């Protein structure tokens, strides 16, 4: 009986949208119909089906469940700085084929002083600091220049309780980061933040920039491979890698292809499953990095429950979730950089989805358990 009633509701709704309206269906109406047909469909996939951006789709809730927040150049950093007052939160970062979710309280760091002259690198670094989110449970690395649209969302969650979140999008309207309130005692703090950063225009008229085509790789023949390989060998810190890749105008995966001998080993795309299964079985602490160019989120610690579900391979622990659509993975690589071993996985478009390191204390060797785990990954 319930199934028949649901079918009739869907038919009525679809008929109203297609035939009964004197005007074209609004985006909000089209999304309502799509959710009725596919109740488990996420906003990212819904936006693709409706041929709009995620930000535009979310903005259909302005005036009911959604409040548009300030989008001035420094607003994202200031909002995230104020979000440190929210206490326990769940922070979520995603890219096309990976999602990381960590629950905890961000660790504050001392505010950077303004004394003395600052070089360009230091100024750029300080622009990407929000007063915390370094090294604690909520461990984030920001590139705020790519943050554009922000919203506060208050709506019933899947468990029936009210969900409160801050959601951020880039200029293309693609979701880059979300912060969910997990402390009921901080609702007033959340409401005050929303009021203070409320955008004067509460409408869905967003300046969405079409996504630019992916830049072509520099031809291998145009790369000074010898100099690049020397720079790789001379790295004294893993964090120098991104600068070297940019300096030689390489794509990241191209850099792995042109790496010095013995520095990169290719593993199968599905080796990510073995890595997580063995990290769980052996209780080897790992670091997982998921980013999208605007923010990188990091989890450090052990993993326990790993399983496949809903098209993803997942870690489903109480305070840490990792969702990897590994069927879209094309390749995995084991990297040796500045004496540190890591593993990276790329999707079928050549985009980095997730990176893993072993947890180690500063100044100490990598744990042998991590090195053994990586050495056993299936080679491609």
N, C-alpha and C positions, 0 to 999 in steps of 0.2 A: 504493500500500500504506500509506504514512504517513498519507494523507488518510483512508483507511478506518479505520485504527487510532484516529486522533484523533476521528473521528465516534463510534466505539464507546465511547471513553472519556467523551466528553461525555454520551452517552445514559446510560451507567452512572451517572455522577455525578449527573445530573439526576434519574434514577429513584430513586437512593438518597435524595436530598434531598426529593423529593416524595412518595415512597411507602414507602420502606424504613425510615425512622426512626420510632421509637416516639414521639419528641418533635419539636417544631418545629425546623427548621434554625436553627442559631445564625447570628448576623450574619457571623462569620468564615467559616462554611460557605457562606453565600449569596454572599459576596464571592469565595471561591475558585471557585465555579461561574461567576460572572459573568466573572471573569478568564479562565477557560478558554474561555468563549464569545467574549469580546472582549479578546484579549490586549493590544491597544494602547490600551484604555480608561484614561484618567487617573482619579485618585482623586476629583477634583471631580465629574466626570460620573458616576462609579460611585456616589458618595454620593447624587446626585440620583435615580438609578435605584432605589437601595435605600431611598430615603426616610429617610435619616439624615444627620447632619452629617459633614463630612470628619474632624473630630477623633475622633468616635466610631468611624469606620471605621478610622482609623490605630491607635486604641487597641486594636483586636482583636489587634495584634501585641505587646502588652505581655507580657513574659516570654520572648519569643523575639528579635524584631528591634527592639523598641521599649522605651524606658525613659521613664516619666512623670517630668517635672521639676517643680520647685517652682512654685506658682502664687500665692504671696503678692504683695501689691501692688507691691513693688519688685523682685521676682524677675526679670521680663523685662529690666529695665534692667541689673541686675547680671550676668545671663547674657550679654547683648550686650557689656557691658564686658569680661568675661572672654574673650569670643570674639575680641577684638582680639589675643589671644595666639596665635591659630590660624594666623597668617601668611596665606598665599595661600588665598583662599576663593572660592566662587561664591555671590553673594548674589542671591536671587530674590524678587521682589515681584509680586503679581498682583491683578487685579480680575476681574470676570466675563468681560470680553472682551479683556483685555490682560495680557501677561506680559513682564517685563523681567528679564534675567539678565546680570550683570556679574561677570567674574573678575578678581581683583586683590588687593592688600593694602591694608587700610584705613589712612588717614592719621590718626594720633593727634593730638588737640588737647590743649592744656594743661587740667588740671582747674580748674574754676571755684573761685575763692576764696570763703571763707565770711565774710570780714570785712565788718563794717558791716551796716546795715539793708538788707533786700531788699524791693522792692515785689512785689505779687502777680504782675505780669507776669513779672518776672525769676525768681521762684520757680517759676512754671509752666514757663518756658523751660528752667530747669536740671533740672527733673524729666524732661525729654525729651531730655537729653544722656547719652550712654553713653560719654563719653571719647574719641570719635573719629567716624569715618564722615561727615566733613564735607569736601567739596571734592576728595577724592582719587578713585581709581577706584571704591571702594565708598562712594558718596555717598548718605546716607540722612537723612530727616527723620522723627523719631519722634513718635507720640502714644501714649505707653505706657498711658494710661488705658484704651485699648481692647484691650490685649493681655491674654489670660486664661489660655489653656492652652498648655503647652510640652512638647515631647518630644525625645528624642534617638533617632535611627534609624540602625541599623547593619545593612546588608543588601547582598546582591550587586547591583551596578549592571547596567545594560544591556550594558556592555562586559565583564561578568564579574568586574571588580575590585570590592572591597568599597567601598560608598558609606557615608560617615558624614555625618550632617547634624543640625542643630538646626532644629526646625520649630515655628512659633508660630501660634496660632489665637485668634480673638476669642471673645466670650461666646456667640455663635451657633454656634461650632464651625467657622467658615469660616477657611480658611488665609489668613494675612496676610503672612507672611515666612518664608523658609527660608535657611539658611546651610550650604553644603556644603564640607567640608574638601577642599582640593586640594594639601596639603603632607603627604606621607607621613611626614616627619620630625616632625610635630606630633600623631601619633596618641596619644602618652602625655598630651599637654596636653589633647586632646579627652576622653580617658578620665577624667582628673582632674576636669575641669569637670563631666562627667556625674555622677561620684561625689559631688562637693560639692553639687550641686543636685538630687540624686535625691529624688523625692517619697516621703514615708513610706508612702503608699498606692499600691502598684503594681497598680492595677486600672483597668478601663475605666468606672468609675462617675463620669462627668463631669457637672458641673452645667451643662447646655446650656440657654441661654435662647432660646425661639422668636424668630425675627426679627420685629420690629415692622413693621407696615404703613408704607409710605413716607408721610411727613407731606404733607398737602395744601399746595399753594402758597398764599402770601398773595395774595388777589385783586389784580389790577393796580390796581383802583379804590381799594384801601386803601393803596397805596404813594404816598409823597410823591416822585413821579417827578422833579420839578424839583430837589429837594434831593439826591436820589440822583445825578442827572446832574451836579450841581455838585460833589459829592464825588468822582465819577469824574474830572472834569476837573482837580481839585485834587490828585490823587495825585502824590506826588513819588517813589514807589517802587512797583514792581509788587507787592511783598509786602504792601502796604496793602489790596489788593483783597479778600482773604478777610474782613478785618475789616469793610470797608464793606458787603459782601454780607450778613454776619451782622447788622450794625447795622440794616439796613433789612429784615431778616427775609425775604430773597429766596432762591429756589433759584438755583443758579449759572446755569443756562440762562435762567431768567427775567431775571436781571441782564443777560445779553447782549441779550435782546429789548428791554429798557428802556434800553439804553445811549444816550448822547448820539449825535447824528448824526455819521457819519463814523468812529466809534470801533470799529464791528463790521461785518464783511462776511461774509456767509454763503457757504460753498463747498460743493461736493458732498461727500457722505460718503466717496466713493471717491477724493477728492483726496489722501487719505493715501498712496495708492500713488504718485501722481505726486510728492509731496513727497519720499518716500524714494528713489524711482528717480532723481530729479534731484539729490538730495543726494549719491547715490552717483556718478552720472555726472559731476557737476561738482566732486566732492570738496569740498563745502561743509560745514564742521563744524557740527553741530547739538547741541542739548541735548534729550533725551527724558525726560519725567517720567511715571511710572506710579505711581498710588497707590490706596489703598482706605479712607482715613479713619484707619487705624491707623499707616501708614507710607507715605512717598513715596520712591521710589528714582529717581535721576537718572543718566543717562549723558551725558557730554560728549565729543565728538570726531567723527571722520569715520566714515562707514559705507561698506561695500564690497559684500558679497554680499546682494542682496535678491531674494526669490522667493516665489511662492505655494506652499504645501505643507500638506497635511492640514487644509484648511479655514481656514488662517491666511495672512496676508501677513506675511513674516518678514524680519528682518535676521539673517543667519547668519554672523557674523564670529567669529574665534577667541576673543576675550574679551568679546564683546557679542552677545547675542541679544535680539531683540524680536519678540514674536509677537502679532499683532493679528487678532482675528476680525472683520474689517471688514465682513463681510456682515451683521453685527448693528449696524453703525453707522447712525445716522439723520441726523446732520448734522455739519458742520464749520464753524468760525468763525475768521476772522482778527481778532485783537484789537489795539487800540492802547491801551496803558496806560503812563502816565508816560513817553511817548516811546519805548516798547519794543514791537516787533511780535512776536506769538506766534500759534500756531495750535492750536486745541483741537478734539477730536473726541468726540462723544457717541453713546451707543448708543440702541437703540430704547426704553429705559426712562428716558431722560433723564439717565443717569449719565455723568460724565466718564470717558473711558477713557485718553486720552493727550494730553499737551501738548508742543508743540515750540517751542523758541527757537533763534535763531542764537547761536553761541558768540561772545562779544565780551569784550574786556578791560575791566575796571572803569574807568569814567570816559571811555571812548572810544565813538564812534558805532557803531551796528550795521553789520556788514559789508554792503556793497552787494550782494554775491552772494546773501546771505540774503534781502534785501528783494526782489531781482529774482525769486528762486525763488518766494517767497510771492505776489508780484504775478501770476505766471503760473498760479497754481492755478485750476482750473475753478470758476467761480462757480455757485452754486445758483440 
